Amino acid sequence: MENVPSMIMPTVSMELPYDGAKDMLLVDNVENRDFLKEMPEAMYEELPAPKKKK
């Protein structure tokens, strides 16, 4: 996931998923289905507004 700060992941670390990539949030709690469901829902409120098209 891109670098979107979130209260659901206060101790998250930034990692490179592959060479040449931008830093991204490392999600290592992939076995917890409830956490994976709540994560995008919590981050949605923190996303910037879409840019207006010209």
PyMOL commands that set and color helices and strands:
alter all, ss='L'
color gray80, all
select helices_A, chain A and resi 33-44
alter helices_A, ss='H'
color red, helices_A
select strands_A, chain A and resi 14-15+24-25
alter strands_A, ss='S'
color yellow, strands_A
deselect
rebuild
show_as cartoon
